[in-house]
C-alpha cells in the first residue's frame, strides 16, 4: 500500500484557505465601494422634493 502524501494534502488546504481569504477580502472591498453610491443617490430625490414650493 502506498504511503499518504501529507505534504500535498497540506498544500491543498493552504491554497484553499488562501483562495477563500482573497475572495472574502474582494467581497468586503466591493461592499465598501458600493455603500457610498446608493446613499448619495437616495439623498438627491429628497432634496429635490424639499426645494419645490407647496401651493
Secondary structure, DSSP 8 states (H G I E B T S, - for coil): -----HHHHHHHHHHHHHHHHHHHHHHHHHHHHHHHHHHHHHHHHHHHHHHS---
